[in-house]
Amino acid sequence: MAVTASMVKELREMTGAGMMDCKKALNETNGDMDAAVEFLRKNGQAKAEKKAGRIAAEGIVMAEVKDDKVAAIVEVNSETDFVAKNAEFQGFVKAVVEQAMETEAADMDAFMAENWKEDTSKTVKDALTEKISVIGENLSIRRFEKVVSDGCVVAYIHGGGRIGVLVEADTDVVNDEIKTCLKNVAMQVAAMSPKYVSREEVSEEYMEHEKEILLAQAKKENEESNKPKPDNIIEKMIVGRLNKELKEICLLDQVYVQDGDLTVAKYVEKVAKETGANLSVKKFVRFETGEGLEKKNEDFAAEVAAQMGN
């Protein structure tokens, strides 16, 4: 029986095995799909299918920077922390981040479909499937981001890959002082987990939504109070609480962890003045391993903050 491309595709989707492995299995079994699945299972090439339902919530974040201008960060997950510390797994993650450094992909689907840099006969997805078979756990390339900068970009990795951060800055000076400043800002992002660089990034929709919540809270407090406040005082309370929230979620408004007398914005201004640079933080990327997945909760942000306080 002639083996068609659609048959190979179907077998790949059923087993997660590589394209050439599927083609060989179908040829060996004269196109019998069930027999081909058995063939792949017997050869250890369909392991991924059996493990795909298991949650991969451990793993590591890894980042790479080239010439202070190009950077990539990836999160690759495993099922257990034991495997996350395994040299085979870490070598694979390093290959993934090197792939991300050169990628033109805009999303995970395109990234997974790219030719694997280390063996262009495979896709990234094929390489992942093969690594699952070798390691024997479900693995997942969860996310990546590539940053190409006209200024400077730095990376910071905390806790052996528990948290990873990229910080990009617009700057006309790139030297050790500037890079140290940006590394300190990256540590701040790791510790304090801001949502935005500055207030300018916060949407009106978000602001209105928060105001509604704060208004409901204030009205409830007023109803339960022995001394209800007039509407104009409630309005001021809402403005004050919103400002407090913005100081927590906007990086530049945050109190700088390494010097409580400064905000992050003031710290960056101070370094800019000392170095004679036009320096401003443009963006950040923060990945925390297993963030949002089912896993044991650990307060990595507090761990970073404690480390910075030493």
NORGI-V369530 format. One record per run of one state. SS is the DSSP state (H for helix, E for strand, - for the rest). FROM is the first residue (numbers start at 1). LEN is the number of residues. If there is no record, write none. Layout:
SS/FROM/LEN
SS/FROM/LEN
This chain:
-/1/4
H/5/11
-/16/3
H/19/10
-/29/4
H/33/10
-/43/4
H/47/5
-/52/6
E/58/9
-/67/3
E/70/9
-/79/2
H/81/4
-/85/2
H/87/16
-/103/5
H/108/6
-/114/1
E/115/2
-/117/2
E/119/5
H/124/12
-/136/4
E/140/9
-/149/3
E/152/7
-/159/4
E/163/9
-/172/4
H/176/17
-/193/3
E/196/1
-/197/2
H/199/3
-/202/2
H/204/21
-/225/6
H/231/19
E/250/1
H/251/3
-/254/1
E/255/1
-/256/7
E/263/1
H/264/12
-/276/3
E/279/10
-/289/11
H/300/10
-/310/1
